[in-house]
Amino acid sequence: MAKKIMVVDDEALIRNLLKIALTNAGYEVIQVDDGMKCTDIAILESPSLIVMDINMPGMNGIEAIKKLKSNLATVDIPILVMTAYATHENIVNAIFAGAADAATKAQVRIEEIIERIEKILLKDEERKQAELMEPGGTKPAVPQEESAPKESVAKARKAFITMAKESPPEKVKDAGVKVKDADNRIISKELFNARLNKVFEVKTLPFVTRQVMLLANSTTTTANELVSEIQKDPSLAVKVLNLSNSAYYAAKGQITTLERAVLTIGRRSIGELASSIAVLDHFIKPLKEEGLDRVMFWEHCFCCGSYARRIAKNIEYKNEENLFLSGLFHCLGIAVLDDFFHREFAEVIKNNKQFGGGLNKWERALTGHTHQEVGAQIMRKWGLNPDIVEPILMYNDTFESLKLLPQSASILKLSNIFAEAHGYGVNIDDSLYFIPDEIIEELRLGDDNLLSIYNEIEKDMNDLRFVFFMHDTSKAATYYEQHDRSKLDGVNISIFREEYFATDPVEISLKAQKAQIEIENNLKLSMFLTAKKVIMELSTPSYLNKVIEPLKELGDVDPQRRPPVVILVTNPLKEAVEKLVAKVEGVSIFYEPFSISRILQKLKINHR
């Protein structure tokens, strides 16, 4: 059977020329004219290789490559980039995004293109054979914070050594996060897939759940048909009644019948509730005694879903229920990894805490897959709505990339950040980011909108706890006694920043822990010296220029007379800030993503 080559290019002439040449060379050719479509088509067609253009309308080639490499079904498909604009940035970014090779259309003959394709396919076949021979559980050379970027750009250096040397530092560092090398894995691809298939066998949806979901998705289903099916599962019936009586639905009077409960909640939400309960019943208790605290874990997921629903409602999004489920299930893959890949996931957590960089970096490096990809595979097997799964695969991308992706991905990313900031984290990755103004404006979170949403979250959380944790109330009650969120009660912290804005996740996080926060914009030295603890947020060049002189003056003051100072810096300002504070003793700098626990350590605060 001829190997399939997928050609992604918006120019029909280029696609047709490549089709003729590749067909004559014995390949089957699939033509795609849009970067947005290529992942879905690649999943259906399973090509042996993809030839990708860079400059395309809609989603460009770089973003399309990232999307392909973030999907479990397409991550291993090799990609040859063909571009008419072989700039330094295009070539290096393509290699960093995951392309196997890159070439310029105008400077490469058809014969050379076919030769490159054959070499890539041969190398990919050798890789597959090597993975088949690889023993499971082999200890890798684990990439550390400093060495990972060097390994990740080795491929780029080999083909484009001059370009790679000139590459900006932040691009090299980004490449480190996306490293995917079989030599780093602590579990072979074959063993990983075998265990994942075991998950599919063990964690199946109950028959009643499937029937309720099917009925809920049909526009012709009556309330009586749903009630008849729900009655077959007493646990589901009780939860439906509880949810209908929660503050979220604000029903008039006590609801005591399933018929009225179904009418109150609505057909679509009943289906979502059924799928939620099935997932929680599967993963509410860890398989290992030393596994993640699942009450804390699901609280984070509930809070993320609650934020997603309320943000969606705020902008009149078409389907806020789906976004609630995206938030609820966005970390499902973490529970799967903790249960079925416990040893490997423990290494992921250990390395992230020691070296930083985020869970996805270490998941990819050590297991070959992220928890988002694993969770998405489970949800697809269960037949959940693709609109629920899609944002989960995309939300962890950069804010810049999110501008090109569906709005649901931006909503989910902000919901995840705000849930962490609100104090509902999972204690394995407390990453926070500065949020761009354009995202805030797009989601209408300015003025007092976010504050209003924030104040509603606790009410949502109480309802969700009541509905989902009612079967284990003793454990939940013990947990809330042991996990007091008032960790910073009585601690005074001054935050210096350009202006007040309600969408500062750092401020939200500190206030959620009951810290006393003073927002300052007076940059006089006296203000620094009278503060107990200082956080300075540098998110714009204009504000950086304003703090230069005060920081220089601070450097001349005896460190014993100064309060602990932490500077939070958006990544584009990294180099300028490093030079500025290099001689200021006792000042700690953090770059995005910010870890609240590490910030508090540097501020010499006992984070109980």
N, C-alpha and C positions, 0 to 999 in steps of 0.2 A: 504493500500500500504506500502511495506517495505521501511524503511528509507535508504537512500544511504550513504555509507561511502566511501570516496576516499582515497586510500592508495598510498602514494608517496614515492617510495624507488627504488634505482637503482639495488638492489639485488632481482632477480626473486624468489629466495627461500623464502625470508622474505615475499614478496608480496603474494605468493601462500599459505604460512602457515596462514597468516592473513585472506586471502580470505576464506579458508576452515572454520576457526574458526568463522568468522563473519557471513558467510552464514548459518552455523549451528545455529547461535544465532538469525537468522531471518532478517539479514540485506542484502541489495543489495550492492555489492562491485564493485567499479571502480578502476582499476589498472593504475597507471601512473609511468613511469620509469625515469622521468626527471623533475627537479624543474622548468625549463624554460617553460614547457608545462602546469603546473598545473593551472595557473590562467585562461587560455583560456578554458581548459577542465572544470574547476569549474564553469565558466560562462554558459557553455552549459548544464552541468549536474545538477547544483544546489544541491550539496551534503549537507546532514544535518551536517556532520562532516568530517574533514580531518585528517588522520594520516600521519605525516610528518617525514621523516628521515632528519638528519642534514648533514652528510658527503656524498655529491653526486657530481659527476663531473659536470662541467658547472656552473649552479647556485646552490649554497648550500641551505640547508633548511631554514637558517635564512633569506637569501635574498628572498627566495620564499615566506616566511611568510610576509615579509615587502611588497612585491608586491601584495599579496592577500589583505593585510590590507589597501593598498593605492587605491584599486579599489572599486568604489561604489557598484558594483554588488556582491562582495565577502567579503566585510569588516566585515560582521556579522557572517560569517561561523566560528564556533569554531574549534580550531586546537589542536590536541594531538601530541606532539613531541615524537618520539621514536628514540633513538640514541644508537649506540654501544659505543660511547665515552662520558660518562657522566662527562665531566670536568666541573669545576666551571664556566668557561667562556661560554661553550655551553648552559648549563642549564639556567643561568641567562639571557644571550642574547636572548634565545628563548622566555622566559617569557616577557622580555622587548619588543621584537618585536611584541608580540600580542598573543602568544600561551596561551591556557587555562590551560594546564598541560604538564608535561614532565616526561618521564620514560626511564629507561635503558633496552635495549633489553635482555641482559644477566641475569638481576636480577629480572625481572617481569614475572610472569606466564601468560599464555593466559587468564585464568579466571580473573586475576586482570586487564588485559588490557580491557576486555569487561566490567568489573565493572566500570572502570574509564570512558569509553565511555558513559555508561548509566548515570553516574552522571553528566557528562558534558552536555549531551543532555537534561537531566531533568532541569539543571540550565539554559540552553539556552531557554527552553520552558517557564520557570518562568520569565525570562527576557522579552520575547516577550509579555507575558500576562501583565506584569507590564507596559510596554510601551503603550499597548492598553488602560490601565487605566489612564495613565499620562495626566493631563490637559495641553493644549498648553499654551505657554508663561509663565510657572512657573519660577520664579527667582531662579537661581542656587547659590550654594556656589562657586563663581568664583575662580578658582585656581590662586594663585599668584605665582610670580617667585620662592619664597622660598618653598611654600607649595605643589606645583604641583608635584615635584619629589617624595615627601613622599607618596602622594596618588597613584602615578603611580607604585610604587614598593611594595604596600601593598600586592598584590597578590603573588608576588615573595617571600616576607618575610614569608607568611603563609606556603608555601610548602618547601621553602629552606632558612630558616631564617639565618643559619650560612653563607651560600654562599652570601646572599644579604648584610649582614653586612660587608663582606670582599670585596664587589664590589668596583672597582675604582670609584671616584667621577664623572668622565666624563660619565661613563656608566649610572649612576643614573640620571644625568642631561639629557642625551639623552632620557631616558625613559619618562621624564617629557614632552618632546616635543611630544611624541607619545601617550599621555594619551587620552583615549576614554572612558568616563564614562557617562552613561545616567543621573546621578545625577548632572552633571555639565551643561547640556544642558539648553538653554533658549528657545528652541523650540522642541517639541516632534518629534519623528521620523515620526509619521503618518502625522502630520501637515506639516513637511518639504517635505515629498513625495507628499502630495496633492498640495502644491504650485509649486513644480517642474513639476508636470504633467500639471499644468496651463501654465507654460512656454512653454511646448511642444505644447500646443494648440494655444497659442497666437503667438509665434515666429516660424512660419513655413516658409519654403523656397518657393518663388514664382514659379509658373509653368514654366515660361520662363527660370528661373535660373536652375531648375531641368533638363529641356530639353537640355540646353547648356552644363551642366555638363555631362550628359549622352553621348551627341555627342562628347565632348572633350575627354572622356575616351575610345572611340572606335577608333581603329586603321584604320578602313575603312571609317571614316568620311572625307568628302571633305571640302575644304574651303568654297565653295558655300553653302553647307548645314548649316555650322556654321553661315555664314553671314545672311542667310534667317531667322534663329531663333533669332539672335541678334537684327535684325531690328525691331522685335516686342516690344523691350524695349528700348525707346529712351535714357533713362538714362545710360543703359549699353552700348549702341552704342557710345555715346559721350565719356565715360570713356575708351573704347577700343581704340578709335582714339587718345585720349590724351596720353594713355600709350605708344602707338606705336611711338609717337613723342617725348617721354621723352629721356633724356640723357642716360638712362640705355641701350636702344636698339640702340642708335647711328645710326639712319636711315639716309640715304643719301637723303636729300631733304625733303620737307614737305609731309607727308602722308595725303591724303584727302579722300580716299575711304576705306570702311570697308574691301573689299577684300584684299587690300594690307596690311591693319592693321593686319588682321588675319594671313596672311602669315609671317609678321614681328614678331609678338608676338609668334606664334606657337600654335598648337592645345591644348596641355596640359596646357599651361599658360593661355589660354582663359578660360578654366574651372575653374582654380584657381582664376582668376580675378572675375569671375561671383559669386563664393561662397564668396569671400572676400567682394564684394559690398553688397551682401544680408545680411551678418552679420553686417556690418557697418551701413547699413540703419536701421536695427533693434535696434542697441544699441548706435547710435551716440548721442542721447539726453537722459539724465536720466529722469526716470518717476517722480522722486522727485526733487523739486527745490533745495534742499540742497544736492543732489547727487554728486558723484565724477565729477570733471571737465573732460568731455569726450575728449576734444581736447588734453589735457595733457596726459590722459590715453592712447588714441590711438597712440599718438606720441611715447610713450614708446613701445607699441606693434609693430609699424612700424619699429622703430629702432632695436628692437630685431630681427624681421624678416629679416631686411637688413643685420645685422651682421651674422645671421645664413646662409643666402644665400652666402655671400662673404667668410665666413670661409669654407663652404662646397665646394665652387668653388676652393678655395685655395688648398684643399686636393683632388680635383677631385672626390668628393662624387657623388654617382650614381644618386641622385635626389635632386638637390639643390632647385627646385621649391617647393617640399613638405616641406623642412625645412624652407623656407620662410613663408609658411602658418602656420607651427607649431609655429614659432616665432610670427606671426601676431595674432594667436588665443590663445597663451599660457595663457593669463589672461582673456579670455572670461568669465570664471566663476565668476570673480570679478564683471563684469558688471551685470551678472545675479543676484548675491547676493545683489548688491547695489540696483537693481530695485525691486526684488521680496521678498527679505529678509532684507529690509533696516534697520529696528530697530536692528535686530540681528547682521547685519554686522557692524553697527555703534559701537556696543559693542566690536566686534572683534578688530576694529581699535583702539578704546579707550584703551583696555587692552594691545595691542601690543605696543602702544606709551608709556604707563605708566610703563609696566613691561618688555617689550622686549621679545625676544624668537622667533619672526617671525610670519607672518600671519597664516601659516599652523597650528602652535601650538594652536592658539586661535580659528581658524575655527573649528578644530577637537573637541576642548574641549567644545565650546559653541553651535555648530550646529550639530556636529557629522560627518561633511564632509568638505573636503578642496575645494577651488575654482577650483583646477585642476580636481578633480573628477566631479564636477558639469559641468564644461565646456566640459569635455569628453563625458558626457551623452548627452548634447545638440548636439555635433558634430556627435555622433553615430546616433542619431535620424535623423539627416539631411543626413546621408549616406556619410559623408566625408571619404576619404581614411584612413584606419587604420594606414598607415605609417605617417600620419599627427598627429593622436591622440596619438599614442604610446609614443613618446618622451615627450609629455606634462604631462603624468602621471608619468614619471620617472625622469625628469630633476632636481627636487628639492631634490633628494637624495644626500648623501655625496659623495665627490670625490672618496673615497675608494670604495663605492658601485658601482659607475658609471663604474669602471674598468670592472665589470662583465656584464654590460648592453650594448645595442646597441650604436654605436658611435653617433648616432643622439641625444641621451640624453645628452652626454657631450657637443656637439656643442650647444644645446639649453641652457644648464646651463651657459656656458661661454657667450653666446649672451645676456642672461638676465643680467648678471653681467656687461658686457661692456656697454650695453644700459643705465643702471643705472649710471655707471661711466661717460659715455659720457655727462650726464646732462639731459637725457630723462627719468626721473623717474615719478612715480605716486604719490609721496608725502605721501604714507601710509606705505612703507616698503623699506627704502633705504639701504638694506643689501649688504655689499661687503665682499669678501673673498680673502685670499691669494690663488693663483692658483698653484697647484703642477707642478713641472718641467716636469714630464712625460706626463701630459695632454698637456702642451705647445708644447712639442716635437711631440706628436702624431698628433696634429692638425697643425703642422708646423707654429706656430705663433712666433717663435723666430726671431732673426735678425731684419729686417725691415718689415717683413710681416704684423704684426699687425698695425704698423704705417701707412703702405700703405692702409690697410683696413679702419683704422680710418679716414684717409683723404678723402676716397671715401664716407663715410657715409653721410656727409652733402649733397652731390650731390644726393644721393639716397633719403634722407629725403625731399628735395625740390621737386623731381619728385613725390614722394608719396603724399605729401600735395596737389600738383597740380591735381593729378588724383582723390583723394578721398575726398578732402575738397572743391572742386570747387563749390559745391552747397551751401556752407555756408561760402563764402570768407570773408564777413564782420565780422562774429564772429571770424574766424581764425585770421584776421588782428588785431582785438582788443586784442585777446589773446597774440599775439606775442609782441604787444606794452607793455602789462602789465606784461609779464613774461620774463624779460630780464635775460638771463643766465649768464651775466657777473657779478655775485654776489660778486666775490672776487677780482675784478680788483684793483690792487695796493697793495694787501696783500702779504707779503713775508713769505714763510714757508720753513724751512729746513727739509729735510727728511734724516734721518740717517738709512742706511741699508747696507747689506753685499756687494752688487754689483749692478750695473745698470742692470735693465731688463725692457723691454718695456711693459711687461704684468702686471704691478702693477696697479690694479684698483683704488687704493687710489690716486696715482699720476695722473692717467687719469681724475678722477673726479675733482680734484682740478684745473688741467690745463683747463679743460672744462669750469670752472667757472672763468677763467682768472687770477688765482692766480700765483704769481711769485715763481717758485719752484727751490730750490737749492738741488741737490743730494750730500750728504756728506758721506764719509767713514772714515774720520779722527775723531777718537774718543777722542781727547784731550779735557780736560775741557774747555780750552779757546774757542774752536769751539762752545760748548754749550752756553757759556755766551755771545758770540757775535751775536748769532742768535736771530731773532725776535720771531718766533714761532717754536717749535720743535716737529716733529713726529719721533718716533723711531720704526722701524719695526723689530720685533724679530720673524723670521720664521725658524731658524735653531739653534741647540744646539751650533754649533761652533761660531756663531755670539754672542749668549748669553754670552759665556765665555769671549769674547772680551770686552763686555760692562760692566762687573761686576765692575771693578775698577773705570772707569769714573763715573758710577752711584753712587758709594760710595762717591767719591769726591764731586759729585753734592749735595749729602745729607748734606755735611758740609758747603755749601754755604748758606748765608742768602737768604731766599725765595724771598725777595724784589729785589735781584740782579739777579734773575734767570728768564729766559723767561718761559712762560707756556709750559709744556712738556706733551705729550701724547705718551703712549707706546702701540703699536698694537701687540698682541701676538697670535700666532697660538696655538690652544687649547692644544696640547701635552706639551707645555712649561709652562702651567698655574701655576702649583704649584711652580716651581722653580722661576718664575718671581715674584710671590706674596711675597715670602720670601725676595727676593732681594730688592724690593722697599718699603717694609713695613715701613721703617723708613725715607723714602725720602718724605718730605712734598711737596705738590703741584704737584705731579706727578699722572696723571690719567692713568689707565690701561683699555684697551678694548680687548675683546676676540671675535673671529669670531662667528657670522657675525658682521662686523663693520658698525656702523651707522655714515655716514658723518655728518649729522646734529648734532649729539651728540658730535662728535669729535670737530667740530667747536665751539660748546658751551664751551667745556673745554679749548679750545685755546683762549677763550675770543674774538671770532670773531663775529661781528654782521652779521648773515647770513640772509640777506634781502630777 
